[in-house]
């Protein structure tokens, strides 16, 4: 496995004083993986393949807001990963690959007191679908759906 990861964080105060509480953050991982099966492998279709679950790229981008009074935070987050090996083929069956999944999420936190925090999350706002394909044929599809969650934390 070899690759590179680049990440950054930039406050947006250079735009003007109203943008002082805002920031952008992101990272990009580019990698290449290769696995050569050993002599005891059970009838692999491909004796050389990428590592299972390893994407060629993973990208995350966030725009956030931290209130000057430190009582509120909001984040909008976009994530995507590249095609990745889901299952290695055996006995001439083709390898199965999970296709890129685009996720857009939002989180909001209100720090009401030093002991009480309210949080709301919305995940998979784009309502993307998990898809697995083998040799260009879709063999599996699942819609995880949108997830909305609220929580309260009280530290005592």
For each residue, the residues with C-beta under 8 A, 3 or more apart:
1: 31 32 33 34 51 54
2: 31 32
3: 29 30 31 32
4: 29 30 31
5: 27 28 29 30
6: 27 28
7: 25 26 27 28
8: 25 26 27
9: 23 24 25
10: 23 24 25
11: 14 20 22 23
12: 15 19 20 22 23 24
13: 16 17 19 20 22
14: 11 19
15: 12 18 19
16: 13 19
17: 13 20
18: 15
19: 12 13 14 15 16 22
20: 11 12 13 17 68
21: 65 66 67 68
22: 11 12 13 19 63 64 65
23: 9 10 11 12 63 64 65 66
24: 9 10 12 61 62 63 64
25: 7 8 9 10 61 62 64
26: 7 8 59 60 61 62
27: 5 6 7 8 58 59 60
28: 5 6 7 57 58 59 60
29: 3 4 5 57 58 59
30: 3 4 5 56 57
31: 1 2 3 4 54 55 56 57
32: 1 2 3 50 56
33: 1 50 51 54
34: 1 48 49 50 51
35: 48 49 50 51
36: 47 48
37: 41 44 47 48 49
38: 41
39:
40:
41: 37 38 44 47
42: 90
43: 90 91
44: 37 41 47 49 88 89 90
45: 88 89 90 91 92 93 94 95
46: 49 88 89 95
47: 36 37 41 44
48: 34 35 36 37
49: 34 35 37 44 46 85 88 95
50: 32 33 34 35 54 84 85
51: 1 33 34 35 54 85
52: 84 85 86 87 88
53: 84 85 86
54: 1 31 33 50 51 84 85
55: 31 58 81 82 83 84
56: 30 31 32 82 83
57: 28 29 30 31 81 82
58: 27 28 29 55 79 80 81 82
59: 26 27 28 29 78 79 80 81
60: 26 27 28 77 78 79
61: 24 25 26 77 78 79
62: 24 25 26 75 76 77 78
63: 22 23 24 75 76
64: 22 23 24 25 73 74 75 76
65: 21 22 23 72 73 74 75
66: 21 23 70 72 73
67: 21 70 71 72 73
68: 20 21
69: 72
70: 66 67 111
71: 67 110 111 112
72: 65 66 67 69 108 109 110 111
73: 64 65 66 67 107 108 109
74: 64 65 106 107 108 109
75: 62 63 64 65 105 106 107
76: 62 63 64 104 105 106
77: 60 61 62 103 104 105 106 107
78: 59 60 61 62 102 103 104
79: 58 59 60 61 102 103 105
80: 58 59 100 101 102 103
81: 55 57 58 59 84 100 101
82: 55 56 57 58 100
83: 55 56 97 98 99 100
84: 50 52 53 54 55 81 97 98
85: 49 50 51 52 53 54 88 95 96 97 98
86: 52 53 96 97 98 132
87: 52 95 96 132
88: 44 45 46 49 52 85 95
89: 44 45 46 92 93 94 95 96 134
90: 42 43 44 45 93
91: 43 45
92: 45 89
93: 45 89 90 134
94: 45 89 134 135
95: 45 46 49 85 87 88 89 134
96: 85 86 87 89 132 133 134 139 140
97: 83 84 85 86 132 133 134
98: 83 84 85 86 101 130 131 132
99: 83 131 132 133
100: 80 81 82 83
101: 80 81 98 128 130
102: 78 79 80 126 128
103: 77 78 79 80 123 124 126 128
104: 76 77 78 124 125 126
105: 75 76 77 79 121 122 123 124 125
106: 74 75 76 77 121 122 125
107: 73 74 75 77 119 120 121 122
108: 72 73 74 119 120 121
109: 72 73 74 117 118 119
110: 71 72 117 118 119
111: 70 71 72 114 116 117
112: 71 116 117 118
113: 116
114: 111 155
115: 154 155 156
116: 111 112 113 152 153 154 155
117: 109 110 111 112 152 153 154
118: 109 110 112 150 151 152
119: 107 108 109 110 150 151 152 153
120: 107 108 148 149 150
121: 105 106 107 108 147 148 149 150
122: 105 106 107 125 146 147 148
123: 103 105 146 147 148 149
124: 103 104 105 127 128 144 145 146 147
125: 104 105 106 122 146
126: 102 103 104
127: 124 143 145 146
128: 101 102 103 124
129: 141 142 143
130: 98 101 140 141 142 143 144
131: 98 99 138 140 141
132: 86 87 96 97 98 99 138 139 140 141
133: 96 97 99 136 137 138 139
134: 89 93 94 95 96 97 137 139
135: 94
136: 133
137: 133 134
138: 131 132 133 141
139: 96 132 133 134
140: 96 130 131 132
141: 129 130 131 132 138
142: 129 130
143: 127 129 130
144: 124 130 147
145: 124 127
146: 122 123 124 125 127
147: 121 122 123 124 144
148: 120 121 122 123
149: 120 121 123
150: 118 119 120 121
151: 118 119
152: 116 117 118 119
153: 116 117 119
154: 115 116 117
155: 114 115 116
156: 115
